[in-house]
Amino acid sequence: MACLSDIFIELLEILCCLWDKLHNDYKYSIAVKLNNWLDVAKEAYLATRVEHSGSIRLIKLVNMH
């Protein structure tokens, strides 16, 4: 089973708009960042089959919009 920390780090390395202040989507695209956080939540759940503080709630919230 994959460690949640490893999954999180791998995804953040790929999804640089979540942390890189120089990335265009960091400042201007809330939708892109929200979708990226949704991807992080889904991957964390799929890898561990454990609901991690709010990941399922985040998925449900995004799906409502």
Summary of the structure (lengths in Angstrom):
residues: 65
radius of gyration: 12.2
end to end distance: 32.0
largest distance: 35.9
contacts: 159
relative contact order: 0.17
helix: 74%
strand: 0%
